[in-house]
Amino acid sequence: MIYQRRFDSPPDAQELRTEIHSVLERLGSRKKILIIPPDFTRYHSQAGQLTESLWEFYKDCKVVVLPALGTHVGMTRQEIHTMFGKIPPELFRVHNWRTDAATYGRISAEEVHALTKGAVDFDWPLQINRDVVEGGYDLMLIVGQVVPHEVAGMAGFNKSLLVGLSGMESIHKSHFTGAMAGIEQILGREKNPVRSLLEAAMRLLPEPLPIVYVQSVSGTDASGRYAIRGLFIGDDAGSYSAACRLSLELNVTRLEKPLQKVVVHLDPNEYQSTWLGNKSIYRTRMAIADGGELIVLAPGVKRFGEDAEIDRLIRRHAYSGMKSILERMDEDPELKANLGAAAHLIHGSSEGRFRVTYCAGRLTRREIEAAGYHYEKLPAALKKYYSGTIRDGWGTIPGGEEIYSISNPATGLWATQEKVRDIEAHP
């Protein structure tokens, strides 16, 4: 580990810039820099501010910025400006997960079966954007927020490289591995079957890449402001482990009892698909009571998948639960060839345990109900549950019904005390 610091109070932009630049000075001179930040769907993480500080230090060098898009759509110029400030848009490249990755090795099916504790038994490719491996960079700075994640357990670290800048087969199989291992056995855990695959894949690289991870952990301070609370910089797993420990402390909300009704608000600037918006389901499922209800206020949601092919598969098969999706995979070769879509359909189902009501601003009742969810008109739901500001936590709506509100599901994980204790016992 090169650097770590927990902030008692959130640092301002100048303090963060000073801290980062002092670390970069210790790395020595470089000529060609690749910065790998998250995309606009992680705007709230403040990774854009960190990325801008990195660029400011190296702006006299050759700098390329390659956001870890995964399956997401590329950013607009306005989104680049909003998230990354002064960084010139022409420095940004767009990763296409269908065309831009090459395969640099494979983990055998036997080893995958062992690493995933029997969850899956296919082989797994090491696929990375060609420019990352072959671009001749003498420093790669991977920027990311460490927070509970439904596929990788905790976001950040080498997931940005091996999923965010990976190819079709690798992304499909990593997501499906997470689904087969069980989302509640993945969320919030540093060690899990998907991470085991990523660690094994890194050892297949033809030669080590000059990577330094710049990882942050954010949380809410005493005034209710969501801000960076920890910064961890290093070239090994030690910095990631330290960030995971802080994230488990700051980003997991421990609840004394299961929640009967949860209302989640999806910012329309960040959430325009159920592919992203279903974080509302992933991050709350360990808190919702059997027979409870999740209300998703989604004014910006206008599609299901982030690309047309996956959108079509979601519409065809719906969020119908693991048993149904596995049966449909046997019947539909196209779904079987898109394991990431199958995994998403499994993750997005409550398995009949609680009701999911989507109040989507730009999808119809017919579309929502065909996808397996209940529907409520957005204006009526906003009037009932949303007064202009979502105040996280317990509240009472007109009529006396008690609800639990969440302003952004991407900022953490909500779970009962019992389930959190299990995560802490098996991190």
C-alpha positions in Angstrom: 0.0 0.0 0.0 1.3 3.5 -0.9 -1.2 5.6 1.0 -4.3 5.4 3.1 -6.2 8.0 5.1 -9.6 8.2 6.8 -11.0 11.7 7.0 -12.8 12.7 10.3 -14.6 15.4 8.3 -15.0 15.4 4.5 -12.1 17.0 2.7 -12.6 19.9 0.3 -11.4 19.8 -3.3 -8.1 21.5 -2.5 -7.3 19.1 0.3 -8.0 16.1 -1.9 -5.9 17.5 -4.7 -3.0 18.2 -2.3 -3.1 14.7 -0.9 -3.2 13.0 -4.3 -0.5 15.1 -5.8 1.8 14.4 -2.9 1.3 10.6 -3.5 1.9 11.0 -7.3 5.2 12.8 -6.7 6.4 9.6 -5.0 5.7 7.6 -8.1 8.4 9.4 -10.1 8.2 10.8 -13.7 6.0 9.1 -16.3 5.4 9.7 -20.0 2.2 8.0 -21.1 -0.7 7.7 -18.6 -3.9 5.8 -18.8 -6.6 6.8 -16.3 -9.5 4.4 -15.8 -12.4 6.1 -13.9 -16.0 5.0 -13.6 -18.6 6.4 -15.9 -21.5 8.8 -15.3 -23.6 6.1 -13.6 -21.2 6.6 -10.7 -21.3 10.4 -10.7 -22.3 10.4 -7.0 -19.1 8.7 -6.1 -17.0 11.9 -6.7 -14.6 9.8 -8.7 -14.7 12.6 -11.3 -13.1 15.0 -8.9 -10.4 12.5 -8.1 -9.8 11.9 -11.8 -9.5 15.6 -12.5 -6.8 15.9 -9.8 -4.9 13.0 -11.5 -5.1 14.7 -14.9 -4.0 18.1 -13.4 -0.8 16.4 -12.1 0.0 14.7 -15.4 -1.5 17.1 -18.0 1.9 17.8 -19.5 2.2 14.0 -20.3 0.4 11.9 -22.9 -2.9 11.2 -21.0 -5.8 8.9 -22.2 -9.0 8.6 -20.1 -10.8 5.3 -20.6 -13.9 5.0 -18.4 -14.8 1.5 -17.2 -18.1 1.3 -19.0 -18.8 -2.4 -18.8 -22.1 -2.8 -20.7 -23.1 0.8 -20.2 -23.6 3.4 -23.0 -20.8 5.9 -23.6 -21.0 9.3 -22.0 -22.1 12.5 -23.7 -19.9 15.6 -23.8 -22.2 17.2 -21.3 -21.8 14.3 -18.9 -18.0 14.3 -19.3 -18.0 18.0 -18.4 -20.4 17.6 -15.5 -18.4 14.7 -14.0 -14.8 15.4 -14.9 -14.6 19.2 -14.9 -11.7 20.7 -16.8 -10.5 17.5 -18.4 -10.6 18.0 -22.2 -13.3 15.7 -23.8 -11.0 14.8 -26.6 -8.8 12.8 -24.1 -11.7 10.4 -23.5 -12.1 7.0 -25.3 -15.2 4.8 -25.3 -14.9 1.1 -24.5 -17.2 -1.1 -26.5 -17.6 -4.4 -24.6 -18.7 -6.2 -27.8 -15.7 -5.3 -30.0 -12.8 -3.8 -28.1 -11.4 -6.6 -25.9 -8.9 -9.3 -26.7 -8.5 -12.6 -24.9 -5.2 -13.1 -23.1 -5.7 -16.4 -21.4 -8.3 -18.8 -19.9 -9.0 -20.3 -16.5 -10.0 -23.9 -17.0 -13.5 -25.2 -16.3 -12.1 -27.4 -13.5 -10.4 -24.4 -11.8 -13.5 -22.2 -12.2 -15.6 -24.9 -10.6 -13.2 -25.1 -7.6 -12.8 -21.3 -7.3 -16.5 -20.7 -7.3 -17.2 -23.6 -4.9 -19.3 -25.4 -7.5 -21.5 -22.4 -8.5 -20.5 -22.8 -12.2 -18.4 -25.1 -14.3 -17.5 -23.3 -17.5 -14.1 -22.0 -18.4 -13.5 -18.2 -18.0 -11.5 -15.9 -20.3 -9.2 -13.1 -19.4 -10.5 -10.4 -21.7 -9.3 -6.8 -21.5 -9.6 -3.8 -23.8 -6.6 -4.1 -26.2 -5.3 -0.7 -25.7 -4.8 -1.3 -21.9 -2.5 -4.3 -22.6 -0.9 -3.2 -25.8 -0.9 0.7 -25.6 2.5 1.1 -24.1 1.4 3.0 -20.9 4.0 3.4 -18.1 1.3 4.1 -15.5 -2.3 3.1 -15.2 -4.4 4.8 -12.6 -7.7 2.9 -11.8 -10.1 5.2 -10.0 -13.1 3.9 -8.1 -15.4 3.9 -5.1 -15.5 0.9 -2.9 -19.1 0.2 -1.9 -21.2 -3.0 -1.6 -21.8 -4.5 -5.1 -24.2 -7.2 -6.3 -21.7 -9.0 -8.7 -18.3 -8.3 -7.1 -19.3 -8.1 -3.4 -17.5 -4.8 -3.1 -17.0 -2.5 -6.1 -13.5 -1.3 -7.1 -10.1 -2.7 -7.4 -9.5 -5.0 -10.4 -13.2 -5.3 -11.3 -12.8 -2.0 -13.1 -10.3 -3.6 -15.4 -11.6 -7.2 -15.7 -15.3 -6.3 -15.9 -15.5 -2.6 -16.7 -13.0 -2.9 -19.6 -13.7 -6.5 -20.5 -15.4 -8.4 -23.3 -18.7 -10.1 -24.0 -17.8 -13.6 -22.8 -16.0 -12.4 -19.6 -18.7 -10.0 -18.6 -21.5 -12.5 -19.3 -19.8 -15.2 -17.3 -18.7 -13.1 -14.3 -22.3 -11.8 -13.9 -23.8 -15.3 -14.2 -21.3 -16.6 -11.7 -22.5 -14.0 -9.2 -26.1 -15.0 -9.8 -25.4 -18.7 -9.4 -23.5 -18.1 -6.2 -26.4 -16.2 -4.8 -26.7 -12.4 -4.6 -27.1 -12.4 -0.8 -23.9 -14.5 -0.5 -22.0 -11.9 -2.6 -23.2 -8.5 -1.4 -20.8 -6.7 0.9 -18.2 -9.4 1.0 -14.6 -8.8 -0.1 -14.0 -12.5 -0.6 -16.5 -14.3 -2.9 -16.5 -16.6 -6.0 -16.4 -13.7 -8.5 -13.5 -12.1 -6.8 -11.7 -15.4 -6.7 -12.0 -15.5 -10.5 -10.7 -12.0 -10.9 -7.7 -12.7 -8.7 -6.9 -15.8 -10.7 -7.3 -14.0 -14.0 -4.8 -11.3 -13.0 -2.2 -14.0 -12.8 -2.8 -14.8 -16.5 -1.6 -11.5 -17.8 1.3 -11.8 -20.2 3.3 -9.4 -18.0 2.3 -7.2 -15.0 0.6 -4.0 -15.8 1.8 -0.7 -14.2 -1.4 -0.3 -12.2 -2.0 2.0 -9.2 -5.5 1.9 -7.6 -6.9 5.2 -6.4 -9.9 4.1 -4.3 -12.3 6.1 -2.2 -15.0 5.3 0.3 -17.8 7.8 0.8 -20.3 8.2 3.6 -22.7 10.6 5.2 -21.3 13.0 7.7 -23.0 14.4 10.8 -24.7 17.1 8.7 -26.1 14.6 6.3 -23.7 15.4 3.5 -22.6 12.5 1.4 -18.8 12.9 0.8 -15.5 11.1 0.6 -14.5 9.7 4.0 -11.5 7.6 3.0 -8.8 7.5 0.4 -6.7 4.4 -0.3 -3.9 4.3 -2.9 -1.8 1.3 -3.7 -0.7 -1.3 -6.2 -1.8 -4.4 -4.3 -4.8 -5.9 -2.6 -3.9 -4.3 0.8 -5.3 -0.9 -0.2 -8.5 -2.6 -1.4 -8.9 -4.6 1.8 -8.5 -1.5 3.9 -11.2 0.3 1.8 -13.5 -2.7 2.1 -13.3 -2.5 5.9 -14.2 1.2 5.9 -17.0 0.6 3.4 -18.5 -2.1 5.6 -18.4 0.3 8.5 -19.9 3.3 6.6 -22.0 2.0 3.8 -24.0 -0.8 5.4 -27.2 0.3 7.2 -28.0 -2.2 10.0 -31.7 -2.5 10.7 -33.3 -3.8 13.9 -36.3 -5.3 12.1 -37.2 -6.2 8.5 -38.8 -3.4 6.5 -42.5 -3.7 5.4 -42.4 -0.8 2.9 -39.4 0.7 1.3 -39.5 3.7 -1.1 -36.4 4.3 -3.3 -35.9 7.4 -5.4 -33.8 7.1 -8.6 -32.2 10.3 -9.8 -33.3 10.7 -13.5 -29.8 12.0 -14.4 -28.2 8.7 -13.3 -30.9 6.0 -13.7 -32.5 5.7 -17.2 -32.8 1.9 -17.3 -33.9 -0.9 -15.0 -30.4 -2.4 -15.7 -29.1 0.4 -13.5 -32.3 1.2 -11.5 -32.6 -2.4 -10.1 -29.9 -1.4 -7.6 -33.1 -0.5 -5.7 -33.8 -4.2 -5.5 -30.3 -5.5 -5.0 -29.3 -3.2 -2.2 -32.5 -3.5 -0.2 -33.5 -7.1 -0.6 -31.6 -8.1 2.6 -33.7 -5.7 4.6 -37.2 -6.2 3.2 -39.7 -8.4 5.1 -41.4 -11.4 3.5 -44.6 -10.0 2.1 -43.2 -6.5 2.1 -43.1 -4.0 -0.7 -40.5 -2.0 -2.6 -41.7 1.2 -4.3 -39.3 2.5 -7.0 -39.8 6.1 -8.0 -38.1 6.2 -11.4 -38.8 9.4 -13.3 -35.9 8.9 -15.8 -36.3 5.2 -16.5 -37.2 4.7 -20.2 -35.8 1.3 -21.1 -34.8 -2.0 -19.5 -31.3 -2.9 -20.9 -28.4 -0.5 -21.5 -28.2 -1.8 -25.1 -30.9 -2.9 -27.6 -30.0 -6.6 -27.5 -30.2 -7.0 -23.8 -33.3 -4.8 -23.6 -35.0 -7.1 -26.0 -34.1 -10.2 -23.9 -35.4 -8.6 -20.7 -38.7 -7.8 -22.4 -38.9 -11.3 -23.7 -38.3 -13.2 -20.5 -39.1 -10.8 -17.6 -37.8 -10.7 -14.1 -39.3 -14.1 -13.3 -36.9 -15.7 -10.7 -34.0 -18.1 -10.9 -36.0 -21.3 -11.5 -37.9 -19.7 -14.4 -34.8 -18.1 -16.0 -32.8 -21.3 -15.9 -35.7 -23.1 -17.6 -35.9 -20.4 -20.2 -32.2 -20.6 -20.9 -32.7 -24.2 -21.9 -35.5 -23.2 -24.3 -33.9 -20.0 -25.7 -30.4 -20.3 -27.2 -30.2 -16.5 -27.4 -30.7 -16.1 -23.7 -28.2 -18.9 -23.0 -25.7 -17.0 -25.1 -26.2 -13.8 -23.1 -25.5 -15.0 -19.5 -25.1 -11.4 -18.3 -28.7 -10.8 -19.2 -29.8 -14.0 -17.6 -28.0 -13.0 -14.4 -29.6 -9.6 -14.4 -33.0 -11.2 -14.7 -32.3 -13.4 -11.7 -30.9 -10.5 -9.6 -33.9 -8.3 -10.5 -36.5 -10.7 -9.1 -37.6 -10.8 -5.5 -38.2 -14.6 -6.0 -41.8 -13.9 -5.0 -40.7 -13.0 -1.5 -41.7 -9.3 -1.7 -43.6 -7.1 -4.1 -41.8 -4.7 -6.4 -43.8 -1.7 -7.7 -42.1 0.3 -10.5 -43.3 3.9 -11.0 -41.4 4.6 -14.2 -41.7 8.0 -15.8 -41.2 6.8 -19.4 -42.4 3.2 -19.5 -46.0 2.2 -19.7 -48.1 0.0 -17.4 -48.0 -2.7 -20.1 -44.2 -2.7 -20.3 -43.7 -2.7 -16.6 -46.2 -5.5 -15.9 -44.9 -7.6 -18.8 -41.4 -7.3 -17.2 -42.8 -8.9 -14.0 -43.3 -5.9 -11.8 -46.3 -4.1 -10.4 -47.1 -0.7 -11.8 -48.2 2.6 -10.3 -48.5 5.9 -12.1 -45.5 8.1 -11.2 -47.4 11.3 -10.5 -49.7 9.6 -7.9 -46.7 7.8 -6.3 -44.7 11.0 -6.1 -47.6 12.8 -4.5 -48.0 10.0 -2.0 -44.4 9.2 -1.1 -42.3 12.2 -2.2 -42.5 15.8 -0.9 -39.6 17.1 -2.9 -36.8 15.8 -0.7 -36.3 12.2 0.2 -35.1 12.0 3.8 -33.3 8.7 4.2 -34.7 6.5 6.9 -38.0 6.1 8.7 -41.0 8.3 8.0 -44.8 8.4 8.0 -46.9 9.3 5.0 -50.4 10.9 5.1 -52.7 8.3 6.6 -50.2 7.2 9.1 -48.4 4.4 7.1 -44.8 3.9 8.1 -42.2 3.8 5.3 -38.5 3.6 5.0 -37.0 6.0 2.4 -33.7 5.8 0.4 -32.6 8.6 -1.8 -30.0 6.7 -3.8 -29.6 2.9 -3.6 -26.1 3.0 -5.1 -24.6 4.5 -2.0 -24.8 1.4 0.2 -26.5 -1.7 1.4 -29.4 -2.1 3.7 -29.8 -5.3 5.7 -31.1 -6.7 9.0 -28.7 -7.0 11.9 -28.7 -10.8 11.5 -27.6 -10.6 7.9 -24.9 -8.0 8.6 -23.5 -10.2 11.3 -23.2 -13.0 8.7 -21.3 -10.7 6.3 -19.0 -9.6 9.1 -18.3 -13.2 10.1 -17.6 -14.2 6.4 -16.3 -11.0 4.8 
